[in-house]
Amino acid sequence: MKKIFSIIVSLFVLVYLICIGYFYFWQEKIIFHPERTYHPPPKSFSIKQHFISYGKNDSLHVWHFENNSFYPTVLYFSGNSFNISHRNFHIDLFKKLGLNAVMFDYRGYGSSSGSIDSKDSFYESGAIAFDFMLNKLKIPKDQIIFWGHSLGGPISAKTLGITKIRAIVLESPVTSIEDIGNRLYPFFPISYILKYDFNIYEHINNNKSPILLIHSKDDDTVPFLFAENLFQNIERNNKKFLVINGSHRLGSYDSFPRYYDGIKMFLKSKN
């Protein structure tokens, strides 16, 4: 009987270690879902494409959406999946809101070159796009809006640093990959095996620009409680919380009237 019990325990430990090993060595595939297939921007949008060279042989693919001749311009940070050619919803939103926009693909996504090799791949991509806005497009800092969607939330917070800008919009932001991992895999030592913990708390209070947090009560990826905790920990008075409904990916669609009106009201207050 003891021998059988020992075998069962050994098998359990073996399976457990295999699962941990799988997560550790394959976490890039679990967390990130870049899409290389690229679709040209719709002709109905006035979008100029740019390839910004950096490093030895790399380039960052950028869309510049020119909606009007005025300055207010969004720098949009995407989530962990697809590429900018799948972001037509937000292009259409920016058009309705009367905003210009710069959108880019992280290293290894879409038509941007290279591959994901660390968190710095994402931070470097954001920094290059921000520099393009400031030094190539000559957009004043007080006319720039950082828009971090999902995983783009912590990436945008890190990229911005202490620079004062017009506003920050965090849409369904990932607060911490570690927190999400602990929720999904409570029996795994996530903090020890995670190589990509994008933690928004490390950067969010480095900046005091006005901020709008958008989150759904029904979010199935980043629980609403995480967003509530984030909002409570944002250290500034000029902050707003827009509550919507729907899934992590479709909340903006499902709650569009409230979503749109809330964003419009927030941006109007910054004019």
N, C-alpha and C positions, 0 to 999 in steps of 0.2 A: 504493500500500500504506500509506504514511504517513497519507494522507488518511482511509482506512478506519479505521485504528487510532485516529486522532484523533477520528473520529465515535463510535467505540465507547466510548472513554474519556469523551467528553463526555456520551453517553447514560447511562453508568454514574454519573457525577457528578450528573447531573440527577435520576436515579431516587433516588440516595442522599439528595440534598437534599430531595426531595419526601417521602421517608420520614421524615426528621428533622423536617420541617415538620409532617407529619401527627401525629407523636407529640407535638410541642410544643403544637400548637393543640388536639389532641383528647385530651390525657392525662387530663382529668377523666373522659371517657367510658371510657378504658382502665382506669383505676385504680378508679373508684367506680361501683357499680351499685345505687343507691338504688331501692327499690321503694315506690311510693306506695299501691298497693293494700293496704288494711288489713283485717285479720280480727279481730273482737272476741276477747278472751281466753276460753278455755274456762270454762264455768260451774263446772266441778269445782275450779277454782282460785279462791281468795279474792283477787281482784285489784281494786284501786281504781285508776281512771284519773284523771290530773291533767293539766291544761294550765297550765304555768308561763309567765306573761307576762314578757317582757323586751324591751328596746329600745323602739321606737316602737309597732310593731304585730305583733311576733313572739311565738310561743309554742312551748314545748318540751313534747312529749308524753311522759308518764311513766307507767309501771306500777309500782304498789306492791303487791308480793306479801306478804301477811301470813300466814305459815305458823304462827307461834306468838306468844305474848306476850313471849317473851324478846327480847333485843336483837340478837344476832348477825345482821347484815344485809349482804348483798352489794350493791355498786354495780357493775353489769354494763356493760362497755363492748363493744359489738358490733364485728363486722368491717366490711368494706367493702361488703357486699351485703345486699339485702333490708331488713327492718325488724323491730322487736321482736315483731310478731305471728308471725314465723317462728322464734321462740326457745323454743318449747314444750319442747324437749328439756332446755334448761337450767332452765326453771321446774320441770319434773318432777324434775330432779337436785337442785335446791335444796330441794324438798319432801322428798325422801328423806334429804337430809343434815340436815334440821331447821333450815334457814336461812330467814330472810326475805330479800327482794330488792327492789331498786329497779332498774328497767330503763328506758332512755330511747332515743329516736331522735334521732340527730344532726340538725342543721339540714338541711333538704332531704330527709330520709328519713321514710317513713311519714306520720304525721299531724302531725309537727313542721313548722312553717311555714318559709318562706324557701328558699334554694338554696345550694349549695356555692360559696363564692367565694374561699376560701383555707384554709390549715391552721387558721387561727384559728376557722373555723366549727366545727371538731370540738373544739378546746380550750375554746371558750366554752360549747358544749353540755355538756361534761363538768363544767365549773366550776359551771354552773347546777344540774345534777343533784346534785352534791356539796353545794352550799349548801342545796338542798332537804332533803337528809338531815339536815344539821346543825341548821338553823334552823327548819325546818317540822316534820319528824318528830322532832326532838330526840334523835337517836341519838348516843350518846357515841362519840368517836373510837376508843376502845379496843374497840368492838363492831362496827366497820366493816371489811369485807373488800373490797378492790378486786379485780375480776376482769376482766382484759383479754384478750379473745379475738381472735386474729389482728391485724388493724389496731388493735383496741382496746388492744393491749399498749402500744405507745408513747404512745397518747393517754392511757391511764390513768396512765402514769409521769409524763407532763408535768402532768396535772391534780393528782396527789397532791403533787408537789413535796417539801417537807421534812416534811410532816405525818406524825406517827407514828400508825399505825393498828394494828388487830389482826393483819392479814395481807394479803399480796398474792398473787394467783394469776395467772400468765401462761400462758394456754393457746394453744399453737401461735402464739406472738407473731411478728409482723413485726418483724425487728430493724432493717431499713433498706430503704426503697423503692429507694434507689440501689443497694444490693447486689443486690437481686432484679433490678432493671433491667439491671445490668451482666452478670448471669448469663444473662438472657433475650435481651438485645440487645448482645452484646459488641463489636459494630462501631460502636455509636452513642456519642456523647459525652454519656452520661447525666447526669453531674454538672453539665454546662453547660445542659442543656435541661429538667431536672426542676424543677417548681415545688412538688412535694408530697413532699419527703423526710421522712417520719416516721421519725426515727432514735432508737431507744430508748436508745442509748448516751449521748445527750446528757442524759438525765434519770434513768437507773436508779439511779445511785449518790448521788443527792441525798437518798435516803431509806434508812433502816436497818431498816425493818419486816421481819418474817419473810416469806420469799418461797418460793413453790412454782412451779417451771417445769415445764410439761407439754409434751412434744413427741414426735412420732412419727418413728421411724427411716425411715419410708416417705413422709414429707411431700413432696408434689410441687410445693409452692408456696414454702415456706421450708425449704431443705435442712437436714437434721439437723445438719450441720456448723455452720451459723449459730447454732443453739441451743446447741451445745456451746461455741462461742466466747463466746456471751452469758453462759452460766453461769460460765465461768472468769473473766469480767470483772465479775461481781457481787461487790462488795466488802463482804461480811458473812459471818459464820459461820452464822447462822440461815437457811440456804438449803437447799432440797431439789430434786432433779431426778427427775421421774417420766417414765420412758421408756415410750411406748406404740407401737402399730403401726397402720397404716392411712393413708389419704390425709389431706391437710390438712383437708378438710371432714368426713370420716367416721371419723377415727381414734378419737374418743371412743365411737362406736358399736361399731366393730370390736374395741376393746379394753376394753369397758365394765367387766368385773369388775376388771381391774387399775387402770383409770382411776378407778373409784368408790372402791375400797379405798384407793388411794394418797392420794386427796383426803381421804377420811374420816380416815385415820391422821394426815395433816398437820394438819388442823383440830383433831383431838382433842388433839394435842400443844400446842395454843395455848390450851386451856381453863385 
